[in-house]
């Protein structure tokens, strides 16, 4: 196989990655070509290791290397609340804040009729099973504040409230350090609705 063909295969594969356009793919490919073989092997080994060892937690569907993820296995967590998120990366984002010590449930996406994704394609049934078998007092819905996230949040609230479990939604509004004049109407409206006493 020619060098041009090998390089094109690498560029094509890198270009399939989310957020990697043609220019970024080219920069990465040329970096790998200039790197020593050991650096390229470490990258390849890391990719293969994560693909072989990481799977979904059998309880919450977060990423795990054992049957359950480290959060589900951590008995020091507040076990009476579940934060429901769309994707495992959302767990990472919330964990970085250090503000939440409860459990999680990853839906594996959000309701999106345009993409033919309904509640049946998500881990909603497993969430309801957890609510029936675990002593959960609060479900915090932490889907993104976009149309699909709001649709998912509304569906979950309608489904869970009759079970007698408290359902809350993450507040949304102005970011810290933001200027009112640059906020869009929806964000500013949400900030007004989610106002709190001082």
Beta strands, then each sheet from edge to edge (+ up, - down):
strand 1: 55-56
strand 2: 63-64
strand 3: 78-85
strand 4: 102-106
strand 5: 138-141
strand 6: 166-169
sheet 1: 1+ 2-
sheet 2: 4+ 3+ 5+ 6+
end
